[in-house]
Structures are given as structure tokens and as C-alpha cells.
Amino acid sequence: MTNLVTDVGETVESNPDSTAIAYDGEELTYDQFWTRAGQFAKQLHDSGIEEGDRVGIYLPNLPQFVTAFYGTLRAGGVVVPMNPQYKAREISHLLADSGAEAVVSLADNVPEVLDVLEETDVHEVVSVGADVEGATEFDDFLAEDTIDIVDRADDDIAVQPYTSGTTGTPKGVLLTHHNLGWTTRTNSGVVPGEIQPDDKLLGVLPLFHIYGMSVVMNGAMYAGATYYPIPEWDAPMVMDLIESERISIMFGVPAMFNDMINQPDADEYSFDSLRFVNSGGSSLPIEVLERFEDLYDVQLNEGYGLTETSPVTHANTPEARRKGSIGQPLDGVDAKVVGPNFETMPRVEKGPVDEEETDLDEITGELVVSGPNVMKGYAGLPEANEKAFTEEDGKTWFHTGDVCYWDEDDFFFVVDREKHMIVTGGYNVYPREVEELLFEHPDIADAAVVGIPDDRRGEIPVAYVVPTPDAEATPEEIKQYCLDNLAEYKHPREVEFVEELPRTTTGKVQKFKIREEDEN
């Protein structure tokens, strides 16, 4: 029997007086944090929350999230993390689908929870930030004493996050104690010398998302390091914090690094305290990677993962890196590229390939993975589970939905999402290739390419561009720039300037929203 928080309990015994959480000028030691988590667990137990019961955490990155997360697991419960930007309609699905019986909510969001109580099994609402009628304030909820860790089996569910919903209704992902424990320990090894107690980890990735939760928060707590939760992304504030607090490890998404390098005073910062920086969540444009490294003289490593793989499957490291690659599989993870009949696709000798000179259809396929980090399945969705997995060679392979190729050194290169591929006049266009080119243009701060229906070609590529403040190029000039550098069928037929791109809280461009806006 085990529990994901057992490792954290051992860390507390070794580092009781070390700083666990640093937030807004205040610090919480490991002993203080662990006591509060135990008090939260005790009160959950006294409120009727039993082993396997779901507890929703509807918070931004705050110390109370960390306490509620480990307190729920300590009580034997299952955490259901929820995006604090969601409204009543969205959380109603998550709460009802998961069967959550308690919710810890930001005070401002408590009315959203109360609006949907009759549609859910929730009977306990805890408020963070203020007293709200219909909820118990967080500190008042804490019991006077604590309880020991409730044993849970390796295969028991620890967390039930939901997919981002960028293409449809969010699905509940069943992640076990073993999934998350294995990922926490293994991903720590991606950092040179592993994450250490004297490290300071920047918590800019939202904790409701598996990347911020599993890699950053769990990684810090497992190692006895200090976690700095940041409730809302603000590039100048974060850059000041890295300097002033001498942050040593940062995990982020491409949109964050792009924001940082596009600050007017970006070249005035010194990030010499950073010893490891990683990007994940979506594809990292090479132009952003190179500009970040040129500005701050620190290597930016790209990794890869999914909610369903808790999350990391691939990583670049200082010792083994290829620009443009998601890296090599973590030790213990099997990965390969397969064709439509699950046949293994041939490897290239050494990536990345010149995509203009290579027939990508000959080498690309879907990335599939197998390993101890792969989810148990989607909650209550047998048909989705049947599509998600393939049994072969004695292994269970998860279909990622990403178009990829690989080389003989086991580096993998994501070309694009299958659902994002544009078929125009019979030719396949991968938006990421066009977006990489657009990022190289000095007048472009951000860009996304989507396929728009066309009577003649089926679809046409359309580029949505966020210009830099001092941009001079016109949409026609950007179209010509693409035509000069890409095969004719790949260039955007239209270029539209926009103030910003619709993104999820984790930085992924919501291309379905762009299509909807274009149709309207």
C-alpha cells in the first residue's frame, strides 16, 4: 500500500524548517505546511469524505492549493483540479462528471459553485480569500488536529484532471498514485543533478494543469525545494522575481518565453541564477528558443507530455539535446511512430530534416507511448478508451494524436497535431512549419495558422498575426514573405492582424475559437 504523499511526508521529516512555499513575501516551512495539510485532511474525514471520494480544487496558484492538494491525498481522497477561469456551466460538467463531494474555491468563485450545487453531489464548499455565505473560510475549515496518511494502492486514483477542452467536451483523466509518483521521481532526474533542497522553483504554470501540478509542485515538494506559486502570469513581475529571489529552475510554456523576450527591457535582465529551464505544453518555435538563449545565456530545453501521461514522456537535457526536437523518451517510457495500420514508420538518420526537401508523408506518423506514467483511462468513457489504446507486443500503447517522425538517435520531432493538419488541394500543410517561419519575421510577436474551408481547395491556410508595437509590414508583405520562403501551396492565402490570440491558461492556442470567429 502507498500514497503519493508518502514521499512528501519523508521530505518533511528531513527538512522540517526549510521553506516549502514562498508567496507574496511570506514563507511556510515544511513543518507548517504539513501540519496544515494534515488539519485539512482531518476535517475532510470529519465531513464525511472517504477513501476514493473526489474533492474539487477551484483555485489559482496559491499556498492553499498546495495544502488542499496534499491534504486531500493524505485523507485518501482524489483531487479534481479545476481551471479558476471556468464559470458555472463549465465547472458543472467537471463536478457532476467526477462526482466531487467537496470544493475548495476562491471566494470570488464561490457563487459559481453555489449555482450548480443541485446538479452535483457537492455538500462541502470551502472559501479562500474571504468569508462567503454558503461556504466555510479555509482557515476556519482546518481541524485542530491532524490524521495520518491513509494508505492507497499504487493503482488507486490520485488525481482526476480534465483535458483542456480545446476541441470538445473535457474528459476526466484517471491518474494513479503510481503514475504521479513515478513521474515526479523520474522527471526530477531530467534536471542536472536532480532537483535539490536548495533549489527555488518558479510556479508560473497553473496548478489545475498536470504540467504545473506534477512536474513543478510535486517536484519541489518531493525534493524539499522551495515552491513559488504565481497566481497570474505577468511577464515583468515574473522576470523581476527571477532576479530578486534568484530562482534556479523554471518550467514554462512557449507563450511565456515569447512574452519575456518581447518585453521592451528584455535585454536588461540577468538570469544567471537559472540552472535549468524547460518548455512544454505546446511546440516551442526555434526562433523563440534561440532569442531566449541569446538574451540570457541559459539553455532552454524543450520537453513533451500530455495530461494522459501525467505528463512527461520526452525531454531534452543539457547532455542530450536537438533544437526542434521534443527530446528522447524518459527512461522507462517506450515510444514509436506508427502509420495508419499501426506499422512502425522508418527512422531518419539524424533529425531535424529539411522539411522543404523531405516528403514528410513518407516518414511521419502518429506518436504512441507506453509506460508507467500512462493514465488508467478516461473516466466513464469506454468508447474513448477503446480509441485511445492499442495492445501490441505485450504493451499498452497510448495514441497521442501528434504527427511525428524520429531518428536513429531516438530523438522525436513533432510536426503538428493530427487535427490541425490542413489538406489544401490534396496537399498536406502542417501549420507549425508556417508558424515557425512567421516567428522569424521581425515584425511578428505571435502567430497561428489554421485551415479555413474553401470551395475550390477544400481548405486554405490562414495566418492570424499579432504584430510587434513598431511593426511596419503589411498583411500583403507578410503573405509575400511566406511565398518567398515556402512551397506555393503552403503559404497563407490570407493574413489577418489581431491584438491577441485566444489561448488556454496553459498557453495553447485555441484554434477552434479562431475558426469560429472567422465563420462569424
Number of C-alpha atoms within 10 A of each C-alpha: 9 17 24 27 25 18 16 21 21 14 19 23 12 12 18 18 13 19 22 27 25 21 15 9 5 8 18 18 18 26 19 18 23 22 19 23 26 28 25 29 32 24 21 25 18 11 13 13 23 16 18 17 19 28 30 30 27 28 27 22 24 21 22 21 23 23 19 26 28 28 29 35 30 30 30 28 27 30 27 27 25 25 21 19 13 13 14 16 12 15 21 20 17 23 25 17 15 26 17 24 22 23 27 28 28 24 22 13 20 22 17 18 24 15 13 18 18 12 11 19 17 21 14 19 23 23 26 23 13 13 14 18 12 14 23 19 21 21 15 11 17 20 19 13 13 20 18 11 21 19 17 22 14 17 14 21 27 30 27 27 27 25 19 18 11 15 12 9 13 15 22 22 24 24 27 28 23 22 28 28 25 17 25 27 18 19 22 21 15 21 17 13 8 15 25 17 18 13 20 27 27 26 27 24 30 26 30 26 22 29 26 23 24 23 23 29 27 26 27 28 25 25 23 26 24 28 28 26 26 22 17 15 15 13 19 15 11 18 17 14 14 23 16 11 13 17 23 20 22 20 23 23 21 22 21 20 19 21 17 20 21 19 13 10 10 17 14 10 13 16 19 14 16 21 15 21 17 22 24 24 24 22 24 25 22 17 17 23 21 14 15 21 14 13 15 18 14 16 19 25 25 31 25 25 19 18 23 26 25 30 28 27 27 26 25 24 22 13 7 11 18 19 18 22 27 27 26 25 21 19 13 13 16 17 21 22 23 21 17 9 6 13 11 14 19 18 19 16 11 13 20 17 17 9 11 11 7 10 11 18 10 11 19 22 27 25 23 23 23 22 19 18 26 27 24 18 21 21 16 14 11 11 9 13 15 11 10 18 18 16 10 9 7 6 13 16 21 23 17 18 15 20 24 25 30 29 17 12 13 17 25 28 25 22 23 20 18 15 10 18 18 23 19 20 13 11 11 14 23 23 24 22 17 21 20 18 17 25 20 14 15 13 19 20 21 21 24 22 27 24 24 19 16 12 7 9 12 14 18 25 26 22 25 23 25 19 22 15 11 9 12 12 15 14 16 13 12 22 18 15 16 21 16 11 13 17 11 11 17 23 25 24 17 16 20 16 14 12 11 13 19 15 14 14 17 24 18 18 19 17 19 16 15 19 15 10 9 10 9 6
